[in-house]
Protein backbone atom coordinates (compact mmCIF):
# COMPACT_ATOMS: atom_id res chain seq x y z
CA UNK A 1 0.00 0.00 0.00
CA UNK A 2 1.18 3.53 -0.81
CA UNK A 3 -0.03 6.29 1.45
CA UNK A 4 0.52 10.02 0.86
CA UNK A 5 -0.01 12.41 3.78
CA UNK A 6 -0.35 15.87 2.28
CA UNK A 7 0.06 19.37 3.62
CA UNK A 8 0.56 18.77 7.33
CA UNK A 9 2.96 20.49 9.70
CA UNK A 10 5.61 17.79 9.97
CA UNK A 11 7.41 17.83 13.33
CA UNK A 12 10.24 15.31 13.65
CA UNK A 13 12.43 16.23 16.64
CA UNK A 14 14.93 13.50 15.72
CA UNK A 15 15.88 15.37 12.54
CA UNK A 16 14.95 18.89 13.62
CA UNK A 17 12.18 19.09 11.01
CA UNK A 18 9.31 21.51 11.61
CA UNK A 19 7.64 22.67 8.39
CA UNK A 20 4.70 22.00 6.10
CA UNK A 21 5.62 18.95 4.03
CA UNK A 22 4.20 15.82 2.42
CA UNK A 23 5.04 12.32 3.61
CA UNK A 24 4.97 9.22 1.40
CA UNK A 25 4.66 5.74 2.88
CA UNK A 26 5.33 2.63 0.82
CA UNK A 27 4.50 -0.66 2.50
CA UNK A 28 5.68 -0.47 6.10
CA UNK A 29 8.38 2.18 5.61
CA UNK A 30 8.65 5.93 5.08
CA UNK A 31 9.70 6.43 1.45
CA UNK A 32 9.85 10.20 0.90
CA UNK A 33 9.48 13.50 2.70
CA UNK A 34 9.23 16.70 0.71
CA UNK A 35 7.17 19.61 -0.51
CA UNK A 36 4.31 19.05 -2.97
CA UNK A 37 4.97 15.36 -3.59
CA UNK A 38 3.02 13.95 -6.54
CA UNK A 39 2.50 10.20 -6.35
CA UNK A 40 0.06 8.58 -8.77
CA UNK A 41 -1.97 5.76 -7.28
CA UNK A 42 -1.27 6.56 -3.64
CA UNK A 43 -4.08 6.77 -1.11
CA UNK A 44 -4.13 10.43 -0.02
CA UNK A 45 -4.68 11.66 3.54
CA UNK A 46 -5.26 15.42 3.64
CA UNK A 47 -3.43 16.83 6.66
CA UNK A 48 -3.93 20.55 6.21
CA UNK A 49 -4.16 22.21 9.62
CA UNK A 50 -2.94 19.02 11.30
CA UNK A 51 0.38 18.20 12.94
CA UNK A 52 2.18 15.14 11.57
CA UNK A 53 4.58 13.57 14.09
CA UNK A 54 6.41 10.28 14.59
CA UNK A 55 4.17 7.63 16.10
CA UNK A 56 3.98 8.34 19.83
CA UNK A 57 5.67 5.97 22.30
CA UNK A 58 4.24 5.28 25.75
CA UNK A 59 6.95 3.57 27.77
CA UNK A 60 4.85 2.83 30.86
CA UNK A 61 1.59 0.92 30.37
CA UNK A 62 -0.26 -2.00 31.92
CA UNK A 63 -2.07 -4.25 29.44
CA UNK A 64 -3.00 -6.69 32.26
CA UNK A 65 -2.90 -9.77 30.04
CA UNK A 66 -2.15 -12.55 30.90
CA UNK A 67 -4.12 -13.12 34.06
CA UNK A 68 -6.19 -9.98 34.56
CA UNK A 69 -8.30 -9.91 31.43
CA UNK A 70 -11.28 -8.46 33.31
CA UNK A 71 -9.33 -5.18 33.46
CA UNK A 72 -7.70 -5.02 30.02
CA UNK A 73 -6.50 -7.22 27.17
CA UNK A 74 -4.12 -6.78 24.27
CA UNK A 75 -7.14 -6.32 22.02
CA UNK A 76 -8.65 -3.49 24.09
CA UNK A 77 -5.45 -1.94 25.40
CA UNK A 78 -3.70 -1.60 22.06
CA UNK A 79 -6.86 -0.14 20.52
CA UNK A 80 -7.03 2.38 23.35
CA UNK A 81 -3.44 3.27 22.48
CA UNK A 82 -4.35 3.68 18.82
CA UNK A 83 -7.24 5.95 19.75
CA UNK A 84 -4.76 8.00 21.78
CA UNK A 85 -2.37 8.41 18.84
CA UNK A 86 0.13 5.99 20.36
CA UNK A 87 1.79 3.56 17.98
CA UNK A 88 4.17 1.87 20.44
CA UNK A 89 3.71 0.83 24.06
CA UNK A 90 6.01 -0.86 26.53
CA UNK A 91 4.06 -3.09 28.91
CA UNK A 92 4.94 -3.75 32.53
CA UNK A 93 5.66 -7.16 34.00
CA UNK A 94 3.08 -7.23 36.80
CA UNK A 95 0.92 -9.76 35.00
CA UNK A 96 -0.34 -13.06 36.44
CA UNK A 97 1.97 -14.90 36.22
CA UNK A 98 4.70 -12.28 36.38
CA UNK A 99 6.59 -11.76 33.12
CA UNK A 100 9.95 -12.95 34.41
CA UNK A 101 10.94 -15.75 31.99
CA UNK A 102 11.64 -16.28 28.30
CA UNK A 103 8.27 -18.02 27.99
CA UNK A 104 6.53 -14.99 29.48
CA UNK A 105 8.20 -12.63 27.01
CA UNK A 106 7.31 -14.93 24.11
CA UNK A 107 3.68 -14.92 25.27
CA UNK A 108 3.66 -11.11 25.10
CA UNK A 109 4.88 -11.30 21.48
CA UNK A 110 2.22 -13.91 20.68
CA UNK A 111 -0.58 -11.82 22.18
CA UNK A 112 0.56 -8.75 20.30
CA UNK A 113 0.59 -10.64 16.98
CA UNK A 114 -2.76 -12.27 17.66
CA UNK A 115 -4.73 -9.39 19.19
CA UNK A 116 -2.74 -6.16 19.08
CA UNK A 117 -2.95 -3.25 16.65
CA UNK A 118 0.09 -1.22 17.79
CA UNK A 119 3.67 -2.25 18.52
CA UNK A 120 4.23 -3.73 21.98
CA UNK A 121 7.59 -4.10 23.71
CA UNK A 122 7.78 -6.17 26.90
CA UNK A 123 9.38 -4.98 30.12
CA UNK A 124 10.54 -7.94 32.18
CA UNK A 125 10.67 -8.25 35.97
CA UNK A 126 13.92 -7.45 37.77
CA UNK A 127 13.37 -10.17 40.36
CA UNK A 128 11.67 -13.54 40.13
CA UNK A 129 8.00 -13.24 40.93
CA UNK A 130 8.66 -9.55 41.67
CA UNK A 131 9.53 -10.69 45.18
CA UNK A 132 12.65 -8.52 45.47
CA UNK A 133 14.95 -11.43 46.26
CA UNK A 134 16.49 -13.28 43.31
CA UNK A 135 17.21 -11.43 40.07
CA UNK A 136 15.96 -12.84 36.78
CA UNK A 137 18.04 -13.94 33.78
CA UNK A 138 18.56 -10.57 32.16
CA UNK A 139 20.54 -11.84 29.19
CA UNK A 140 17.96 -14.44 28.23
CA UNK A 141 15.14 -11.92 28.65
CA UNK A 142 16.83 -9.37 26.40
CA UNK A 143 17.58 -12.12 23.86
CA UNK A 144 13.84 -12.70 23.35
CA UNK A 145 12.88 -9.04 23.29
CA UNK A 146 12.75 -7.43 26.73
CA UNK A 147 13.65 -3.74 26.42
CA UNK A 148 13.86 -2.86 30.12
CA UNK A 149 13.53 -4.37 33.59
CA UNK A 150 11.13 -3.36 36.35
CA UNK A 151 9.28 -4.75 39.33
CA UNK A 152 6.85 -1.89 38.62
CA UNK A 153 4.78 -0.90 41.67
CA UNK A 154 6.76 -3.12 44.03
CA UNK A 155 9.94 -1.31 45.11
CA UNK A 156 13.13 -3.32 45.52
CA UNK A 157 13.71 -2.60 49.19
CA UNK A 158 16.96 -4.54 49.49
CA UNK A 159 19.69 -2.15 48.37
CA UNK A 160 22.16 -4.96 47.65
CA UNK A 161 19.66 -6.66 45.36
CA UNK A 162 19.25 -3.43 43.39
CA UNK A 163 23.01 -2.92 43.31
CA UNK A 164 23.56 -6.37 41.80
CA UNK A 165 20.70 -5.84 39.36
CA UNK A 166 22.20 -2.55 38.16
CA UNK A 167 25.59 -4.20 37.69
CA UNK A 168 24.12 -7.18 35.85
CA UNK A 169 21.83 -5.03 33.68
CA UNK A 170 24.80 -2.86 32.69
CA UNK A 171 26.27 -5.89 30.89
CA UNK A 172 23.26 -5.87 28.55
CA UNK A 173 22.69 -2.09 28.44
CA UNK A 174 19.22 -2.48 29.93
CA UNK A 175 17.65 0.22 32.10
CA UNK A 176 16.18 -0.63 35.48
CA UNK A 177 12.83 1.17 35.79
CA UNK A 178 12.31 1.97 39.44
CA UNK A 179 9.12 2.64 41.36
CA UNK A 180 10.58 4.71 44.18
CA UNK A 181 8.79 4.13 47.45
CA UNK A 182 10.05 3.24 50.92
CA UNK A 183 7.24 0.97 52.05
CA UNK A 184 8.29 1.40 55.68
CA UNK A 185 7.48 5.09 55.39
CA UNK A 186 4.41 4.76 53.20
CA UNK A 187 2.98 1.78 55.12
CA UNK A 188 -0.76 1.60 54.37
CA UNK A 189 -1.02 5.09 52.92
CA UNK A 190 -3.83 5.80 50.47
CA UNK A 191 -3.14 9.38 49.30
CA UNK A 192 -0.60 12.17 49.72
CA UNK A 193 0.15 12.90 53.36
CA UNK A 194 -0.86 16.45 54.16
CA UNK A 195 -3.73 18.76 54.91
CA UNK A 196 -6.24 17.04 52.63
CA UNK A 197 -5.49 13.55 53.97
CA UNK A 198 -5.94 14.89 57.51
CA UNK A 199 -9.31 16.46 56.69
CA UNK A 200 -10.49 13.26 54.96
CA UNK A 201 -9.13 11.01 57.69
CA UNK A 202 -7.12 8.94 55.19
CA UNK A 203 -3.68 7.47 55.87
CA UNK A 204 -0.98 9.35 54.02
CA UNK A 205 1.85 8.54 51.63
CA UNK A 206 4.54 11.11 52.55
CA UNK A 207 6.66 12.70 49.83
CA UNK A 208 9.70 11.53 51.78
CA UNK A 209 8.83 7.89 51.05
CA UNK A 210 9.40 8.63 47.34
CA UNK A 211 12.37 10.93 47.75
CA UNK A 212 14.34 8.65 50.07
CA UNK A 213 14.23 5.88 47.48
CA UNK A 214 15.01 8.20 44.58
CA UNK A 215 18.11 9.33 46.47
CA UNK A 216 19.13 5.72 47.19
CA UNK A 217 18.60 4.58 43.62
CA UNK A 218 20.56 7.51 42.23
CA UNK A 219 23.46 6.79 44.56
CA UNK A 220 23.48 3.12 43.55
CA UNK A 221 23.33 4.03 39.86
CA UNK A 222 26.27 6.37 40.37
CA UNK A 223 28.20 3.71 42.29
CA UNK A 224 27.58 0.95 39.72
CA UNK A 225 27.52 3.08 36.54
CA UNK A 226 24.22 1.31 35.83
CA UNK A 227 21.21 2.83 34.10
CA UNK A 228 18.24 3.73 36.27
CA UNK A 229 14.97 5.17 35.02
CA UNK A 230 12.82 6.80 37.70
CA UNK A 231 9.18 6.10 36.95
CA UNK A 232 6.40 8.66 37.45
CA UNK A 233 8.28 11.22 39.56
CA UNK A 234 5.73 13.23 41.55
CA UNK A 235 7.48 15.41 44.14
CA UNK A 236 9.44 18.65 44.02
CA UNK A 237 12.19 17.06 46.10
CA UNK A 238 12.41 14.10 43.73
CA UNK A 239 12.75 16.36 40.69
CA UNK A 240 15.56 18.28 42.40
CA UNK A 241 17.41 15.07 43.34
CA UNK A 242 17.29 13.93 39.71
CA UNK A 243 18.41 17.36 38.51
CA UNK A 244 21.45 17.21 40.78
CA UNK A 245 22.25 13.65 39.73
CA UNK A 246 22.18 14.59 36.06
CA UNK A 247 24.62 17.42 36.81
CA UNK A 248 26.96 14.73 38.20
CA UNK A 249 26.52 12.67 34.98
CA UNK A 250 24.68 9.85 36.73
CA UNK A 251 23.08 7.54 34.16
CA UNK A 252 19.52 8.45 35.08
CA UNK A 253 16.41 9.18 33.06
CA UNK A 254 12.90 9.81 34.27
CA UNK A 255 9.29 10.25 33.23
CA UNK A 256 6.26 12.25 34.32
CA UNK A 257 2.61 11.36 33.88
CA UNK A 258 -0.23 13.69 32.82
CA UNK A 259 -2.06 13.19 36.09
CA UNK A 260 0.98 14.30 38.09
CA UNK A 261 1.35 17.53 36.11
CA UNK A 262 -2.41 18.19 35.92
CA UNK A 263 -4.11 17.28 39.21
CA UNK A 264 -3.41 17.93 42.88
CA UNK A 265 -4.40 16.01 46.00
CA UNK A 266 -7.62 18.02 46.10
CA UNK A 267 -8.98 15.78 43.33
CA UNK A 268 -9.40 13.12 46.03
CA UNK A 269 -11.94 15.24 47.96
CA UNK A 270 -15.20 13.33 48.07
CA UNK A 271 -13.19 10.08 48.33
CA UNK A 272 -12.85 9.91 44.57
CA UNK A 273 -11.15 6.58 43.92
CA UNK A 274 -10.53 7.56 40.29
CA UNK A 275 -7.99 10.01 41.72
CA UNK A 276 -6.18 7.29 43.68
CA UNK A 277 -2.79 6.35 42.27
CA UNK A 278 0.72 5.58 43.49
CA UNK A 279 2.68 7.82 43.62
CA UNK A 280 -0.33 9.82 44.77
CA UNK A 281 -1.46 13.19 43.54
CA UNK A 282 0.60 15.75 45.42
CA UNK A 283 0.44 19.51 46.11
CA UNK A 284 0.41 22.48 43.72
CA UNK A 285 4.09 23.03 44.57
CA UNK A 286 4.87 19.50 43.39
CA UNK A 287 2.83 19.89 40.19
CA UNK A 288 4.71 23.10 39.38
CA UNK A 289 8.05 21.38 40.07
CA UNK A 290 7.19 18.52 37.70
CA UNK A 291 6.34 21.05 35.00
CA UNK A 292 9.61 22.87 35.62
CA UNK A 293 11.46 19.57 35.41
CA UNK A 294 9.87 18.90 32.04
CA UNK A 295 10.73 22.40 30.85
CA UNK A 296 14.40 22.34 31.83
CA UNK A 297 15.07 18.78 30.64
CA UNK A 298 15.39 17.14 34.05
CA UNK A 299 12.41 14.94 33.14
CA UNK A 300 13.03 13.13 29.84
CA UNK A 301 9.70 11.50 28.98
CA UNK A 302 5.96 11.74 29.29
CA UNK A 303 4.19 8.41 29.88
CA UNK A 304 0.63 7.53 30.79
CA UNK A 305 1.13 4.82 33.44
CA UNK A 306 -2.11 3.42 32.01
CA UNK A 307 -3.42 1.25 34.87
CA UNK A 308 -6.90 -0.13 34.21
CA UNK A 309 -9.08 -1.55 36.99
CA UNK A 310 -12.62 -2.89 37.00
CA UNK A 311 -15.53 -0.81 38.21
CA UNK A 312 -16.24 -3.04 41.20
CA UNK A 313 -12.62 -2.71 42.36
CA UNK A 314 -12.69 1.08 42.20
CA UNK A 315 -16.14 1.26 43.82
CA UNK A 316 -14.78 -0.01 47.13
CA UNK A 317 -14.01 2.19 50.12
CA UNK A 318 -11.10 4.49 49.32
CA UNK A 319 -8.61 2.61 51.51
CA UNK A 320 -9.37 -0.68 49.76
CA UNK A 321 -9.62 0.50 46.14
CA UNK A 322 -6.56 -0.25 43.99
CA UNK A 323 -4.13 2.44 42.84
CA UNK A 324 -4.14 3.57 39.22
CA UNK A 325 -6.06 5.22 36.39
CA UNK A 326 -6.38 4.73 32.64
CA UNK A 327 -4.46 7.21 30.52
CA UNK A 328 -3.72 6.08 26.97
CA UNK A 329 -6.61 7.95 25.38
CA UNK A 330 -6.08 11.25 27.20
CA UNK A 331 -2.28 11.49 26.97
CA UNK A 332 -2.15 13.90 24.02
CA UNK A 333 -4.94 16.36 24.94
CA UNK A 334 -3.63 16.67 28.51
CA UNK A 335 -0.12 17.36 27.21
CA UNK A 336 -1.55 19.97 24.86
CA UNK A 337 -3.69 21.61 27.57
CA UNK A 338 -1.25 21.52 30.47
CA UNK A 339 2.12 21.91 28.76
CA UNK A 340 1.92 23.20 25.20
CA UNK A 341 -0.87 25.80 25.40
CA UNK A 342 0.52 27.46 28.59
CA UNK A 343 4.02 27.50 27.07
CA UNK A 344 5.67 25.07 29.50
CA UNK A 345 6.91 23.15 26.45
CA UNK A 346 6.88 23.97 22.77
CA UNK A 347 5.03 21.43 20.65
CA UNK A 348 8.31 19.99 19.24
CA UNK A 349 9.69 19.67 22.78
CA UNK A 350 6.55 17.85 23.94
CA UNK A 351 6.70 15.50 20.95
CA UNK A 352 10.38 14.79 21.68
CA UNK A 353 9.44 13.57 25.16
CA UNK A 354 6.95 11.11 23.62
CA UNK A 355 9.11 9.89 20.73
CA UNK A 356 12.88 10.40 20.60
CA UNK A 357 13.58 10.10 24.31
CA UNK A 358 11.57 6.96 25.14
CA UNK A 359 12.95 5.28 22.00
CA UNK A 360 16.50 6.08 23.12
CA UNK A 361 15.93 4.87 26.68
CA UNK A 362 14.37 1.59 25.53
CA UNK A 363 16.84 1.13 22.68
CA UNK A 364 14.19 0.67 19.99
CA UNK A 365 14.26 1.85 16.37
CA UNK A 366 11.24 4.11 16.63
CA UNK A 367 10.42 7.75 17.16
CA UNK A 368 11.45 9.35 13.86
CA UNK A 369 10.04 10.13 10.43
CA UNK A 370 13.34 9.58 8.61
CA UNK A 371 13.25 7.93 5.21
CA UNK A 372 13.62 4.17 5.50
CA UNK A 373 12.30 3.99 9.05
CA UNK A 374 9.09 2.30 10.21
CA UNK A 375 5.99 4.11 8.98
CA UNK A 376 4.56 4.87 12.42
CA UNK A 377 2.84 8.23 12.24
CA UNK A 378 0.43 10.23 14.39
CA UNK A 379 -1.73 13.12 13.18
CA UNK A 380 -2.92 15.65 15.76
CA UNK A 381 -5.54 18.34 15.27
CA UNK A 382 -4.46 21.14 17.64
CA UNK A 383 -7.83 22.89 17.23
CA UNK A 384 -10.13 19.92 17.82
CA UNK A 385 -12.14 20.30 21.03
CA UNK A 386 -13.89 17.29 22.53
CA UNK A 387 -15.38 16.32 25.86
CA UNK A 388 -13.91 13.13 27.27
CA UNK A 389 -16.85 10.86 28.06
CA UNK A 390 -17.31 7.34 29.41
CA UNK A 391 -19.33 6.17 26.44
CA UNK A 392 -16.44 6.84 24.04
CA UNK A 393 -13.75 4.97 26.02
CA UNK A 394 -12.03 2.16 24.14
CA UNK A 395 -10.19 0.72 27.13
CA UNK A 396 -11.98 -2.11 28.90
CA UNK A 397 -11.85 -0.13 32.16
CA UNK A 398 -13.22 3.31 32.99
CA UNK A 399 -11.20 4.47 35.99
CA UNK A 400 -10.40 8.04 34.94
CA UNK A 401 -10.73 11.34 36.82
CA UNK A 402 -11.01 13.26 33.52
CA UNK A 403 -14.54 12.38 32.42
CA UNK A 404 -16.48 15.50 31.55
CA UNK A 405 -13.34 17.53 30.78
CA UNK A 406 -13.41 19.59 27.60
CA UNK A 407 -9.96 19.34 26.04
CA UNK A 408 -8.41 20.78 22.90
CA UNK A 409 -5.83 19.06 20.68
CA UNK A 410 -6.67 15.41 19.96
CA UNK A 411 -5.09 12.73 17.76
CA UNK A 412 -7.11 12.27 14.57
CA UNK A 413 -5.14 9.53 12.82
CA UNK A 414 -2.82 6.73 13.93
CA UNK A 415 -0.72 4.85 11.38
CA UNK A 416 1.19 1.73 12.42
CA UNK A 417 3.68 0.17 9.98
CA UNK A 418 1.93 1.91 7.10
CA UNK A 419 -1.58 0.84 8.11
CA UNK A 420 -4.20 3.37 9.21
CA UNK A 421 -5.65 1.97 12.43
CA UNK A 422 -7.50 5.11 13.57
CA UNK A 423 -8.80 7.96 11.45
CA UNK A 424 -11.15 10.84 12.27
CA UNK A 425 -11.45 9.53 15.83
CA UNK A 426 -12.74 6.15 14.63
CA UNK A 427 -10.94 2.83 14.89
CA UNK A 428 -10.53 1.01 11.57
CA UNK A 429 -9.32 -2.30 13.04
HELIX and SHEET records of a PDB file:
HELIX    1   1 UNK A   74  UNK A   83  1                                  10    
HELIX    2   2 UNK A  102  UNK A  115  1                                  14    
HELIX    3   3 UNK A  128  UNK A  130  5                                   3    
HELIX    4   4 UNK A  138  UNK A  143  1                                   6    
HELIX    5   5 UNK A  159  UNK A  170  1                                  12    
HELIX    6   6 UNK A  183  UNK A  186  1                                   4    
HELIX    7   7 UNK A  195  UNK A  200  1                                   6    
HELIX    8   8 UNK A  207  UNK A  224  1                                  18    
HELIX    9   9 UNK A  236  UNK A  247  1                                  12    
HELIX   10  10 UNK A  258  UNK A  262  1                                   5    
HELIX   11  11 UNK A  265  UNK A  268  5                                   4    
HELIX   12  12 UNK A  273  UNK A  275  5                                   3    
HELIX   13  13 UNK A  284  UNK A  296  1                                  13    
HELIX   14  14 UNK A  311  UNK A  314  1                                   4    
HELIX   15  15 UNK A  331  UNK A  335  1                                   5    
HELIX   16  16 UNK A  336  UNK A  340  3                                   5    
HELIX   17  17 UNK A  347  UNK A  352  1                                   6    
HELIX   18  18 UNK A  356  UNK A  362  1                                   7    
HELIX   19  19 UNK A  390  UNK A  392  5                                   3    
SHEET    1   A 4 UNK A  29  UNK A  34  0                                        
SHEET    2   A 4 UNK A  17  UNK A  26 -1                                        
SHEET    3   A 4 UNK A   2  UNK A  12 -1                                        
SHEET    4   A 4 UNK A  43  UNK A  46  1                                        
SHEET    1   B 8 UNK A  29  UNK A  34  0                                        
SHEET    2   B 8 UNK A  17  UNK A  26 -1                                        
SHEET    3   B 8 UNK A   2  UNK A  12 -1                                        
SHEET    4   B 8 UNK A  51  UNK A  54  1                                        
SHEET    5   B 8 UNK A 377  UNK A 387 -1                                        
SHEET    6   B 8 UNK A 406  UNK A 416 -1                                        
SHEET    7   B 8 UNK A 419  UNK A 423 -1                                        
SHEET    8   B 8 UNK A 426  UNK A 427 -1                                        
SHEET    1   C 9 UNK A 301  UNK A 302  0                                        
SHEET    2   C 9 UNK A 252  UNK A 256  1                                        
SHEET    3   C 9 UNK A 228  UNK A 230  1                                        
SHEET    4   C 9 UNK A 175  UNK A 178  1                                        
SHEET    5   C 9 UNK A 148  UNK A 150  1                                        
SHEET    6   C 9 UNK A 119  UNK A 124  1                                        
SHEET    7   C 9 UNK A  86  UNK A  91  1                                        
SHEET    8   C 9 UNK A  56  UNK A  62  1                                        
SHEET    9   C 9 UNK A 306  UNK A 307  1                                        
SHEET    1   D 2 UNK A 191  UNK A 192  0                                        
SHEET    2   D 2 UNK A 204  UNK A 205  1                                        
END                                                                             
